[in-house]
Amino acid sequence: MLKFSQSCVLVLAALSFLFNLPILVLITGLALALSAAVPAASPFKFIYRQIVVRAGLLKPRIVEDDPAPHRFAQGIGATFLLVASIVLFFTPATIVGWILTVIVFLLAAINVFVGFCAGCFVYYYLGRWGLMPRVRYDGGFRWRGI
């Protein structure tokens, strides 16, 4: 599900940039914010479970992990996209809004294609420094990259 969510963010950010659609930046930011705040209400999770899996397009690949770092990463992505939306809609500095959108696009691409979650990395380091709760996951780390 996490790869599907990141793939959706990747596609939506690319489309918003390529077709100059700030409304798509806002929609993606709101979807990420909802996913981070209320994981059970995630629009990406709904699409994944109700459409993609049921249609047999993808099969679930369960990876044991603590969800907190991933929610943190979604929250960071949502923040970037919501700030980008504000900039794109209400200021003449559209280049700043598109730069923020491209940053989210690039980080989502790294997650999808390499398996490295930059937001999770930040969360883990903030936990080591005592600024975030320590990760509760006790299992072994499994590299999901290529």
NORDA-V900101 format. One record per pair of residues at least 6 apart in sequence whose ideal C-beta (glycine too) atoms are under 7 Angstrom apart, sorted by the first residue. I is the first residue (numbers start at 1). J is the second residue. If there is no record, write none. Layout:
I/J
I/J
This chain:
1/45
1/48
2/70
3/112
4/44
4/48
4/52
4/58
5/35
5/44
6/108
6/111
6/112
7/112
8/44
9/28
9/32
9/77
9/104
9/108
10/105
10/108
10/109
10/112
12/24
12/28
13/28
13/101
13/104
13/105
13/108
14/105
15/21
15/24
16/22
16/24
16/25
16/28
16/101
17/98
17/101
17/102
17/105
22/85
22/88
22/89
25/81
25/84
25/85
25/88
25/101
26/85
28/81
29/78
29/81
29/82
29/85
31/43
31/44
32/74
32/77
32/78
32/81
33/78
33/82
34/41
34/42
34/43
35/42
35/44
35/74
36/71
36/74
36/75
36/78
39/67
39/71
52/58
53/60
63/142
63/144
64/139
65/137
66/135
66/136
66/137
68/133
68/135
69/120
69/123
69/124
69/135
70/117
70/120
72/119
72/123
73/117
73/119
73/120
73/123
76/119
77/104
77/119
80/100
80/103
80/104
81/101
81/104
83/100
84/97
84/100
84/101
87/93
87/96
87/97
88/94
88/97
107/118
110/116
110/118
111/117
114/145
114/146
115/143
115/144
115/145
116/145
123/132
124/135
126/132
127/133
127/134
127/135
